[in-house]
Amino acid sequence: MTRVVLVDDQAVVRAGFTVILQSEGLEVVGEASNGADAVRVARRERPDVVCMDVRMPGGDGIAATRELAGPGVVDPVPVLVVSTFDLDDYVFGALEAGASGFLLKDAEPEVLVDAVRRVAAGDGLVDQTLTRRVIDEFARRRGPVVPDPAATGLLTAREREIVALLCRGSSNAEIAAALFLEPSTVKSHLSRIMTKTGARDRVQLVVWAYDTGLVVPGG
């Protein structure tokens, strides 16, 4: 059973999410109302996913995300950011801090459940209505990066093609269609790419690609 910790400063939001998740067979094992408590609860419970709000009194969700899932964290806890805010610094800060996905609070219940399951499975995601916009804006804000030859040499030509399409917000099916592959083959390629790069999910693979200059904004 997928185990979840809910982090939000509004008790009514946590209660609503609990009902939605538990009705679909997921287990809520802890709650917190601020970032500092979120870190303590998550480290104690070791959930499969932390659903994290970003704007909270007494400690923000981005700092908590960085402590739980940021670069260099040993045995990170996957974080799904669930926020009322769309394209602002909080989204990009969360992705840079190590979040595995981003979802708006007004998403349909089934979308929330699917997002939690995907993040728990290591797929990672950004809200499908925001994917391309988030990735484009994230790339723009990163600015120019000197390409790292080691990153280029790490992947095969086919793998670099797949990463480039992923960074455009393409789904597995869209990547498969563009490269005349089976979706299952794309999934296998992505799994090998994440093993090579150390990225734990699709979202962090996109971050890695821009950080190393393997993919450039507008490229």
C-alpha positions in Angstrom: 0.0 0.0 0.0 1.3 3.5 -0.9 2.0 5.5 2.2 1.6 9.3 2.1 2.4 12.2 4.4 0.2 15.3 3.8 1.7 18.8 4.4 -0.6 21.8 4.3 -1.3 24.7 6.7 -5.1 24.2 6.3 -6.6 21.3 8.2 -9.6 21.2 5.9 -7.3 20.6 2.9 -5.5 17.8 4.7 -8.8 16.3 5.7 -10.1 16.5 2.1 -7.0 14.9 0.7 -7.1 12.1 3.3 -10.7 11.2 2.3 -9.7 11.2 -1.4 -6.6 9.1 -1.0 -7.8 6.6 1.5 -11.0 6.0 -0.6 -8.6 4.8 -3.3 -6.6 2.5 -1.1 -3.7 4.8 -0.3 -2.7 5.2 3.4 -2.1 8.6 5.0 0.5 7.9 7.7 1.2 11.5 8.8 0.3 15.1 8.6 2.1 18.4 9.1 1.1 22.1 8.9 4.6 23.6 8.1 7.9 22.8 6.6 9.8 22.0 9.7 7.2 19.6 11.0 7.0 18.1 7.5 10.7 17.1 7.6 10.3 15.6 11.1 7.2 13.6 10.2 8.5 12.4 6.8 11.8 11.2 8.3 10.0 9.4 11.1 7.4 7.7 8.8 9.5 7.2 5.6 6.4 7.5 3.3 6.4 6.6 -0.3 5.3 10.2 -1.2 5.0 13.6 0.6 2.3 15.8 -0.7 3.8 19.3 0.0 2.2 22.7 0.0 4.7 25.5 -0.7 3.4 28.6 1.1 3.0 27.9 4.8 3.8 29.9 8.0 6.5 28.5 10.2 8.6 27.0 7.4 8.1 26.9 3.7 7.6 23.8 1.5 10.6 24.5 -0.7 13.1 24.4 2.1 11.4 21.2 3.4 11.5 19.7 -0.1 15.2 20.4 -0.3 15.9 18.7 3.0 13.9 15.7 2.0 14.7 15.3 -1.6 17.4 17.8 -2.6 20.7 17.1 -4.2 23.0 15.1 -2.0 20.3 13.8 0.3 20.9 10.2 1.2 17.8 8.0 0.8 15.5 10.9 -0.4 11.8 10.9 0.1 9.8 11.7 -3.1 7.9 15.0 -2.9 4.8 15.9 -4.9 4.2 19.7 -4.6 0.5 20.4 -4.4 -0.2 24.2 -4.6 -2.8 26.8 -5.4 -0.2 28.7 -7.3 0.6 28.3 -11.0 3.7 29.6 -12.8 5.7 31.5 -10.2 9.0 31.2 -8.4 7.5 28.6 -6.1 7.1 26.0 -8.9 10.7 26.4 -10.1 12.1 26.6 -6.7 10.4 23.3 -5.8 11.7 21.6 -9.0 15.3 22.8 -8.2 14.9 21.7 -4.6 14.2 18.1 -5.8 10.5 17.8 -6.1 9.3 14.9 -8.3 6.2 16.7 -9.5 3.8 19.6 -9.3 0.1 19.6 -9.1 -2.5 22.3 -8.6 -4.9 21.9 -5.7 -7.9 22.3 -7.9 -7.0 19.1 -9.8 -9.7 16.5 -10.0 -9.6 13.8 -7.2 -8.6 11.1 -9.7 -5.7 13.2 -11.0 -4.4 13.6 -7.4 -4.6 9.9 -6.8 -2.8 9.2 -10.1 -0.1 11.7 -9.4 0.6 10.2 -6.0 0.9 6.7 -7.5 3.1 7.9 -10.3 5.5 9.7 -8.0 5.5 6.7 -5.6 6.4 4.5 -8.6 9.3 6.7 -9.6 7.7 8.2 -12.7 7.4 11.8 -11.5 5.3 14.3 -13.3 4.2 17.9 -13.6 0.5 18.6 -13.9 -0.3 17.7 -17.5 -2.0 21.1 -18.2 1.2 22.8 -17.1 3.9 20.5 -18.4 5.1 22.3 -21.5 4.7 25.8 -19.9 6.6 24.8 -16.8 9.4 23.2 -18.7 9.7 26.1 -21.2 9.7 28.7 -18.4 12.1 26.6 -16.3 14.5 26.4 -19.2 14.3 30.1 -19.8 15.0 31.0 -16.2 18.0 28.7 -16.1 19.7 30.8 -18.8 22.7 29.7 -20.8 24.8 26.9 -19.5 28.1 25.7 -20.8 27.5 22.1 -22.0 29.2 19.4 -20.0 31.0 17.0 -22.4 30.8 14.2 -19.8 27.0 14.5 -19.9 26.9 14.2 -23.7 29.2 11.2 -23.6 27.2 9.5 -20.9 24.2 8.9 -23.2 23.9 7.3 -26.7 22.6 9.3 -29.6 19.1 7.7 -29.2 19.1 8.4 -25.5 19.9 12.1 -26.2 17.0 12.3 -28.6 14.7 10.9 -26.0 15.8 13.3 -23.4 15.5 16.3 -25.8 11.8 15.3 -26.5 11.2 14.7 -22.8 12.4 18.3 -22.2 9.8 19.6 -24.6 7.1 18.1 -22.4 6.5 15.0 -24.6 4.8 12.0 -23.1 6.1 8.4 -23.7 3.5 7.9 -26.4 4.5 11.2 -28.1 8.2 10.3 -27.9 7.5 6.9 -29.4 5.6 8.4 -32.3 8.3 10.9 -33.1 11.0 8.3 -33.1 9.0 5.4 -34.5 9.4 3.3 -31.4 7.1 1.4 -29.1 6.1 3.2 -25.9 7.5 0.3 -23.9 10.8 0.8 -25.7 10.8 4.5 -24.7 10.0 3.5 -21.1 13.0 1.1 -21.1 15.3 3.8 -22.5 14.2 6.3 -19.9 14.8 3.8 -17.1 18.4 3.2 -18.4 18.9 7.0 -18.8 17.8 7.6 -15.2 20.2 4.9 -14.0 23.1 6.5 -15.9 22.4 10.0 -14.8 21.3 9.3 -11.2 18.0 11.1 -11.9 15.3 9.4 -9.8 12.4 10.4 -12.1 11.4 12.2 -15.3 11.1 15.6 -13.7 14.6 15.5 -12.2 16.0 14.1 -15.5 14.7 17.3 -17.2 16.4 19.4 -14.5 19.7 17.4 -15.0 19.5 17.9 -18.8 19.3 21.7 -18.5 21.8 21.9 -15.6 24.4 20.0 -17.7 23.7 21.9 -20.9 22.7 18.6 -22.7 19.5 20.5 -23.7 19.4 24.2 -24.2 16.4 26.6 -24.0 14.7 26.6 -27.4 16.9 23.7 -28.5 
